[in-house]
């Protein structure tokens, strides 16, 4: 009963009347658009792309210079293939051009700010407006509904929760917010053999409809439940996100929880990029809101071929990300999904793999932790953490001009706070961090095996 009231009355009233957001307006439109043909969706994409490029040329100093340097003129663009003339936008470009990437006709308007967790070791800040946020929330909701999610269901989040030092009133507000949403959030950074039993009890007591989780902590919890032969409540479905989902992880998670897993791929820069529907034949791309290129040597790859993911956000006019390289790899699919949605498929997404660290105090945490805590150090362009044993960590750091002498001590103190006071942290300053053969940078490497069995 509460789910029905929340979905149809409480949340629409809050979102539309109190907050004056158009999220539901966009969601209704996107729900209809998903059933258009791929050709019709590409027409929507084209109609959004050309005005964005014209706006970028007229109002964004960075792109005006880039377009002029490469001889690209938006009004002369004939089809999507012409976009290959525009240089790739890298994380370093964004970091080094924060002001010139801002549209001059938005600088005096109220804006929102966010930053990436730095899955390639390069945290990046960016801005957008409320309209962009509402559209992102809408197309993310559209995708999540494919898994059986909806407003008002009971959600069990296994997430990375940072200690932000909130005042008691702010903490109380967040608690009330989650209570109204019927959402329980557990901090995967506190996962250990000692805490797993408590979280299993909380899960069974809460009886959620859905799990939404980082991939590796969910897999580690499933391993603990499986290896210790524990009883676990069965949710309706599971969304795994933030990290690569391997077939062996999906198999065990589904076996333990007796519920289907839905793979979701997104990024902080643009939120939801692609997700599986209930047919599980690939990940549907949100091409009515994003231009997603899978390229090799700046040319589109063939279906079934591995390439780099390059994203153009068709909605963000504040700080346009045009041909932004995310650092991930993917394989486009030749198949059409039997669900009959026109949104094309990715066969798989490769990359964004974080090792799990086993610490002296028994905690087992995803390496994603470091991307949150290192982002405050603007003088660090890239980093890599290597765990040698329970207490020893080597941290490779690529410095930039903003690096301060005091950063060395502050980084060590920050990491000891997370890894334990007795952790041995050896900072190495390097010119670059080598990539894997796949072309990805592995930023967290653990040489300590995991063990979730009983003593």
C-alpha positions as CSV (number, residue, x, y, z in Angstrom):
1,X,0.0,0.0,0.0
2,X,2.8,2.5,1.0
3,X,4.6,1.8,-2.3
4,X,1.5,2.6,-4.3
5,X,0.9,5.9,-2.3
6,X,4.6,6.9,-2.5
7,X,4.9,6.2,-6.2
8,X,1.6,7.8,-7.3
9,X,1.0,10.5,-4.8
10,X,3.8,11.4,-2.3
11,X,6.9,11.4,-4.6
12,X,5.2,13.1,-7.6
13,X,3.8,15.8,-5.2
14,X,7.3,16.3,-3.7
15,X,9.1,16.3,-7.0
16,X,6.7,18.3,-9.1
17,X,4.9,20.6,-6.7
18,X,7.3,21.2,-3.8
19,X,10.6,21.1,-5.7
20,X,9.1,22.2,-9.1
21,X,11.1,19.7,-11.0
22,X,10.2,18.3,-14.4
23,X,11.6,14.8,-13.7
24,X,8.3,13.0,-14.2
25,X,7.6,15.0,-17.4
26,X,10.9,13.8,-18.8
27,X,10.4,10.2,-17.5
28,X,7.0,10.0,-19.3
29,X,8.6,11.1,-22.5
30,X,11.6,8.8,-22.2
31,X,9.4,5.8,-21.4
32,X,7.6,6.4,-24.7
33,X,10.8,7.0,-26.7
34,X,12.4,3.7,-25.7
35,X,9.9,1.9,-28.0
36,X,10.8,3.9,-31.1
37,X,13.0,2.3,-33.7
38,X,16.7,2.8,-33.5
39,X,16.5,5.0,-36.6
40,X,13.9,7.2,-34.9
41,X,16.0,7.4,-31.7
42,X,19.1,8.4,-33.8
43,X,17.0,11.2,-35.3
44,X,16.2,12.5,-31.7
45,X,20.0,12.2,-31.0
46,X,20.8,14.2,-34.1
47,X,18.3,16.9,-33.3
48,X,19.9,17.3,-29.8
49,X,23.5,17.1,-31.0
50,X,23.5,20.0,-33.6
51,X,22.2,22.7,-31.2
52,X,24.6,21.5,-28.5
53,X,27.6,21.9,-30.8
54,X,26.4,25.3,-32.0
55,X,26.0,26.4,-28.4
56,X,29.5,25.1,-27.5
57,X,31.0,27.1,-30.4
58,X,29.2,30.3,-29.4
59,X,29.4,30.2,-25.6
60,X,32.2,27.8,-24.5
61,X,35.7,29.3,-25.0
62,X,37.4,25.9,-24.9
63,X,35.4,24.5,-27.7
64,X,35.5,27.6,-29.8
65,X,39.3,27.3,-29.8
66,X,39.2,23.6,-30.4
67,X,36.7,23.8,-33.3
68,X,38.7,26.6,-35.0
69,X,42.0,24.8,-34.6
70,X,40.6,21.6,-36.3
71,X,38.5,23.4,-38.9
72,X,35.2,22.1,-37.6
73,X,32.1,24.3,-38.0
74,X,28.8,23.0,-36.5
75,X,26.6,24.5,-39.1
76,X,28.4,22.5,-41.8
77,X,27.9,19.2,-40.1
78,X,26.1,16.7,-42.4
79,X,25.9,13.6,-40.3
80,X,27.2,11.9,-37.2
81,X,30.5,10.8,-38.9
82,X,31.6,14.4,-39.0
83,X,32.0,14.4,-35.2
84,X,35.2,12.5,-35.5
85,X,36.8,15.8,-36.6
86,X,36.4,17.1,-33.0
87,X,39.4,16.2,-30.7
88,X,38.8,13.8,-27.9
89,X,38.2,15.4,-24.5
90,X,40.4,13.8,-21.8
91,X,40.1,13.9,-18.0
92,X,43.3,16.0,-18.1
93,X,41.7,18.5,-20.5
94,X,38.8,18.9,-18.1
95,X,41.1,19.3,-15.1
96,X,43.2,21.9,-16.8
97,X,40.4,23.9,-18.4
98,X,37.7,24.2,-15.7
99,X,36.9,27.8,-16.4
100,X,37.1,27.8,-20.2
101,X,34.8,24.7,-20.3
102,X,32.0,26.7,-18.6
103,X,29.5,28.3,-20.9
104,X,29.6,32.1,-20.5
105,X,25.8,32.4,-20.6
106,X,25.4,30.1,-17.5
107,X,28.1,31.5,-15.2
108,X,25.6,33.7,-13.3
109,X,23.0,31.0,-12.9
110,X,22.5,28.6,-10.0
111,X,24.6,25.4,-10.8
112,X,25.2,22.0,-9.4
113,X,28.7,20.5,-9.0
114,X,29.9,17.0,-8.8
115,X,33.1,15.0,-9.3
116,X,34.1,11.6,-10.6
117,X,35.4,9.0,-8.2
118,X,38.4,8.7,-10.5
119,X,38.1,5.1,-11.8
120,X,41.3,5.7,-13.9
121,X,43.0,7.5,-11.0
122,X,42.2,11.0,-12.3
123,X,39.4,12.6,-10.2
124,X,37.5,15.3,-12.2
125,X,35.1,18.1,-11.2
126,X,32.3,19.3,-13.4
127,X,29.1,21.4,-13.3
128,X,25.6,21.2,-14.7
129,X,22.2,22.8,-14.1
130,X,18.9,21.6,-12.6
131,X,17.4,20.7,-16.0
132,X,20.3,18.4,-16.8
133,X,20.0,16.7,-13.3
134,X,16.2,16.2,-13.8
135,X,16.8,14.5,-17.2
136,X,19.5,12.3,-15.8
137,X,17.3,11.2,-13.0
138,X,14.5,10.5,-15.5
139,X,16.5,8.3,-17.9
140,X,18.2,6.5,-15.0
141,X,14.7,5.7,-13.6
142,X,13.6,4.4,-17.0
143,X,16.5,2.0,-17.0
144,X,16.1,0.9,-13.4
145,X,12.5,0.0,-14.1
146,X,13.7,-2.7,-16.5
147,X,14.9,-4.6,-13.4
148,X,11.6,-4.3,-11.6
149,X,12.6,-1.3,-9.6
150,X,10.1,1.5,-9.0
151,X,9.5,4.4,-6.6
152,X,8.5,3.2,-3.2
153,X,9.9,-0.3,-3.2
154,X,12.2,-1.5,-0.4
155,X,15.9,-1.0,-1.5
156,X,19.0,-2.4,0.2
157,X,22.0,-0.4,-0.9
158,X,25.5,-1.7,-0.5
159,X,27.4,1.5,-1.2
160,X,30.6,3.4,-0.4
161,X,29.6,5.9,2.3
162,X,32.2,8.6,3.0
163,X,32.5,10.1,6.4
164,X,31.7,13.8,5.6
165,X,31.5,14.9,9.3
166,X,27.9,16.0,9.0
167,X,26.2,17.8,11.8
168,X,23.6,15.8,13.8
169,X,20.8,17.7,12.1
170,X,22.1,16.7,8.6
171,X,22.5,13.1,9.7
172,X,19.0,13.1,11.0
173,X,17.7,14.5,7.8
174,X,19.5,11.8,5.7
175,X,18.1,9.1,8.0
176,X,14.5,10.4,7.6
177,X,15.0,10.7,3.9
178,X,16.1,7.0,3.6
179,X,13.2,6.0,5.9
180,X,10.7,7.7,3.6
181,X,12.3,6.1,0.6
182,X,12.2,2.7,2.3
183,X,15.9,2.5,1.7
184,X,18.5,0.9,3.9
185,X,22.2,1.8,3.2
186,X,25.1,-0.2,4.5
187,X,28.7,1.0,4.1
188,X,30.7,-1.5,2.1
189,X,33.9,0.1,3.4
190,X,33.1,-1.5,6.7
191,X,32.7,-5.0,5.3
192,X,34.7,-7.7,7.2
193,X,34.4,-11.2,8.5
194,X,33.3,-9.6,11.8
195,X,30.7,-7.3,10.3
196,X,29.2,-9.7,7.7
197,X,27.0,-11.6,10.2
198,X,25.5,-8.3,11.3
199,X,24.7,-7.2,7.8
200,X,23.2,-10.6,6.9
201,X,20.9,-10.2,9.9
202,X,20.0,-6.7,8.9
203,X,19.3,-7.8,5.4
204,X,17.0,-10.7,6.5
205,X,15.2,-8.4,9.0
206,X,14.7,-5.6,6.4
207,X,13.4,-8.0,3.6
208,X,14.1,-5.8,0.6
209,X,12.5,-6.0,-2.8
210,X,15.8,-5.0,-4.4
211,X,19.6,-4.9,-3.8
212,X,21.5,-2.1,-5.5
213,X,25.2,-2.5,-5.0
214,X,28.8,-2.0,-6.1
215,X,29.8,-5.3,-7.7
216,X,32.7,-6.6,-5.7
217,X,31.3,-6.0,-2.2
218,X,28.1,-7.7,-3.3
219,X,30.1,-10.6,-4.6
220,X,32.2,-10.8,-1.4
221,X,29.0,-10.8,0.7
222,X,27.6,-13.6,-1.5
223,X,30.8,-15.6,-1.0
224,X,30.5,-15.2,2.7
225,X,26.9,-16.4,2.7
226,X,27.7,-19.3,0.4
227,X,30.8,-20.5,2.1
228,X,29.2,-20.4,5.6
229,X,25.9,-21.9,4.3
230,X,23.7,-19.1,5.7
231,X,20.0,-18.6,5.0
232,X,19.3,-15.3,3.2
233,X,16.1,-13.6,2.2
234,X,15.3,-13.6,-1.5
235,X,14.7,-10.2,-3.1
236,X,13.0,-9.7,-6.4
237,X,16.0,-8.5,-8.3
238,X,19.5,-7.1,-8.0
239,X,21.4,-4.2,-9.7
240,X,25.2,-4.5,-9.8
241,X,27.0,-1.3,-10.8
242,X,30.2,0.8,-10.4
243,X,32.5,-2.0,-11.3
244,X,32.8,-4.7,-14.0
245,X,30.5,-7.6,-13.5
246,X,32.1,-10.9,-14.5
247,X,30.1,-14.1,-15.3
248,X,31.4,-16.0,-12.3
249,X,30.3,-13.1,-10.0
250,X,26.8,-13.0,-11.6
251,X,26.5,-16.8,-11.3
252,X,27.3,-16.9,-7.6
253,X,25.2,-13.8,-6.6
254,X,22.2,-15.3,-8.4
255,X,22.7,-18.7,-6.8
256,X,23.0,-17.2,-3.3
257,X,20.1,-14.7,-3.5
258,X,17.9,-16.6,-5.9
259,X,17.2,-13.4,-7.8
260,X,18.3,-12.1,-11.3
261,X,21.2,-9.7,-11.5
262,X,21.0,-6.7,-13.8
263,X,24.2,-5.2,-15.0
264,X,24.2,-1.3,-15.0
265,X,27.0,0.8,-16.5
266,X,27.3,4.5,-15.8
267,X,29.6,7.3,-14.8
268,X,29.5,10.3,-12.6
269,X,29.9,12.6,-15.6
270,X,26.6,11.5,-17.2
271,X,25.0,9.0,-14.8
272,X,23.3,6.0,-16.4
273,X,24.9,5.1,-19.8
274,X,23.6,1.5,-20.4
275,X,21.8,-1.3,-18.6
276,X,20.3,-4.7,-19.1
277,X,16.6,-5.2,-19.5
278,X,14.9,-8.4,-18.4
279,X,16.0,-10.3,-21.5
280,X,19.7,-10.0,-20.5
281,X,20.8,-10.0,-24.1
282,X,23.2,-7.0,-23.7
283,X,23.1,-3.5,-22.2
284,X,20.8,-1.0,-23.8
285,X,22.5,2.4,-24.6
286,X,20.6,5.6,-23.7
287,X,21.2,7.1,-27.2
288,X,18.3,9.5,-26.9
289,X,20.3,11.4,-24.2
290,X,23.8,10.5,-25.0
291,X,26.0,10.0,-28.1
292,X,28.1,6.9,-27.3
293,X,31.0,6.1,-29.6
294,X,33.0,2.9,-29.4
295,X,36.2,3.7,-31.3
296,X,39.6,2.6,-32.1
297,X,42.1,5.0,-33.7
298,X,39.3,7.5,-33.8
299,X,37.1,5.3,-36.0
300,X,34.0,3.3,-35.0
301,X,34.7,-0.3,-34.3
302,X,32.7,-3.1,-35.9
303,X,30.1,-5.0,-33.8
304,X,31.8,-7.6,-31.7
305,X,35.1,-5.6,-31.7
306,X,36.6,-4.0,-28.5
307,X,37.0,-0.2,-28.5
308,X,37.2,2.8,-26.2
309,X,34.0,4.4,-24.9
310,X,33.7,8.1,-25.9
311,X,30.6,10.0,-24.6
312,X,28.8,13.2,-25.6
313,X,26.2,14.4,-23.1
314,X,23.4,15.8,-25.2
315,X,21.7,17.6,-22.3
316,X,24.4,19.5,-20.4
317,X,24.9,23.0,-21.8
318,X,26.6,24.3,-18.7
319,X,29.9,22.4,-19.1
320,X,29.5,20.4,-22.2
321,X,31.4,17.1,-22.4
322,X,31.8,16.5,-26.1
323,X,33.6,13.3,-27.1
324,X,34.8,12.7,-23.5
325,X,37.0,9.6,-23.1
326,X,35.9,7.8,-19.9
327,X,38.7,5.3,-19.8
328,X,36.5,2.3,-20.2
329,X,36.3,-0.3,-23.0
330,X,33.2,-1.9,-24.6
331,X,32.1,-4.2,-27.3
332,X,29.0,-3.1,-29.4
333,X,26.5,-5.9,-30.2
334,X,25.3,-6.8,-33.6
335,X,22.1,-8.2,-32.0
336,X,18.7,-6.5,-31.6
337,X,17.2,-7.2,-28.3
338,X,14.1,-9.4,-28.3
339,X,12.4,-6.9,-25.9
340,X,11.9,-4.8,-29.1
341,X,13.2,-1.6,-27.6
342,X,15.0,0.5,-30.2
343,X,17.9,1.4,-27.8
344,X,20.9,-0.5,-29.3
345,X,23.0,-2.9,-27.2
346,X,26.5,-3.2,-25.8
347,X,27.6,-6.8,-25.8
348,X,29.8,-6.1,-22.8
349,X,31.7,-3.4,-20.9
350,X,35.3,-4.1,-20.0
351,X,37.3,-2.2,-17.4
352,X,36.7,-0.5,-14.1
353,X,38.0,-3.4,-12.1
354,X,39.0,-2.8,-8.5
355,X,40.7,-5.4,-6.4
356,X,39.4,-6.1,-2.9
357,X,41.8,-5.3,-0.1
358,X,42.0,-7.5,3.0
359,X,43.2,-5.4,6.1
360,X,44.8,-6.4,9.4
361,X,41.6,-5.6,11.3
362,X,39.6,-8.1,9.2
363,X,37.9,-5.6,6.9
364,X,37.7,-6.4,3.2
365,X,37.1,-3.3,1.2
366,X,36.7,-2.5,-2.5
367,X,39.6,-0.5,-4.0
368,X,36.9,2.0,-5.1
369,X,37.5,3.5,-1.6
370,X,40.7,5.2,-2.8
371,X,39.0,7.0,-5.6
372,X,36.9,8.9,-3.1
373,X,39.6,9.8,-0.6
374,X,42.3,10.8,-3.2
375,X,40.0,13.2,-5.1
376,X,40.6,16.0,-2.5
377,X,44.3,16.2,-3.5
378,X,44.2,18.3,-6.7
379,X,48.0,18.1,-7.0
380,X,47.6,14.3,-7.8
381,X,47.0,13.7,-11.5
382,X,47.0,9.9,-11.2
383,X,47.7,7.3,-8.5
384,X,48.0,3.5,-8.1
385,X,47.8,1.5,-4.8
386,X,49.5,-1.8,-4.5
387,X,48.9,-4.0,-1.4
388,X,51.9,-6.2,-0.7
389,X,50.6,-7.8,2.6
390,X,48.1,-7.0,5.3
391,X,50.1,-4.0,6.5
392,X,52.2,-2.8,3.5
393,X,51.0,-0.5,0.7
394,X,52.9,1.1,-2.1
395,X,51.2,4.2,-3.6
396,X,52.5,5.4,-7.0
397,X,51.7,9.1,-7.6
398,X,51.9,11.3,-10.7
399,X,52.2,14.9,-9.4
400,X,51.1,18.0,-11.2
401,X,51.9,21.7,-10.7
402,X,49.3,22.0,-7.9
403,X,51.1,19.4,-5.7
404,X,52.2,20.9,-2.4
405,X,54.9,19.7,-0.1
406,X,52.3,19.2,2.7
407,X,50.3,16.9,0.4
408,X,52.8,14.1,1.1
409,X,52.1,14.0,4.8
410,X,48.4,14.6,4.3
411,X,48.1,11.7,1.9
412,X,49.8,9.4,4.3
413,X,47.6,10.5,7.2
414,X,44.5,10.1,5.1
415,X,45.4,6.6,3.9
416,X,46.4,5.5,7.5
417,X,43.0,6.7,8.7
418,X,41.4,4.3,6.2
419,X,43.8,1.4,6.3
420,X,44.8,1.4,10.0
421,X,47.2,3.4,12.1
422,X,49.9,0.8,11.7
423,X,49.7,0.5,8.0
424,X,53.1,1.0,6.2
425,X,52.5,3.4,3.3
426,X,55.3,4.0,0.9
427,X,54.7,6.9,-1.5
428,X,56.5,6.6,-4.9
429,X,56.5,9.6,-7.2
430,X,56.6,8.5,-10.8
431,X,56.3,10.1,-14.3
432,X,53.5,7.8,-15.4
433,X,51.5,4.7,-14.4
434,X,51.7,1.9,-17.0
435,X,48.6,0.5,-18.6
436,X,47.5,-3.1,-18.8
437,X,47.6,-4.9,-22.1
438,X,43.9,-4.2,-22.4
439,X,44.6,-0.4,-22.4
440,X,43.2,0.1,-18.9
441,X,45.0,1.3,-15.9
442,X,44.7,-0.9,-12.9
443,X,44.8,1.5,-10.0
444,X,44.2,-0.8,-7.1
445,X,46.1,-4.1,-6.9
446,X,46.0,-6.5,-4.0
447,X,48.4,-9.4,-3.6
448,X,46.6,-10.7,-0.5
449,X,44.1,-13.5,-1.1
450,X,40.5,-13.3,0.3
451,X,39.1,-15.9,2.7
452,X,35.5,-15.8,3.9
453,X,35.3,-19.3,5.5
454,X,34.9,-20.0,9.2
455,X,37.9,-20.2,11.4
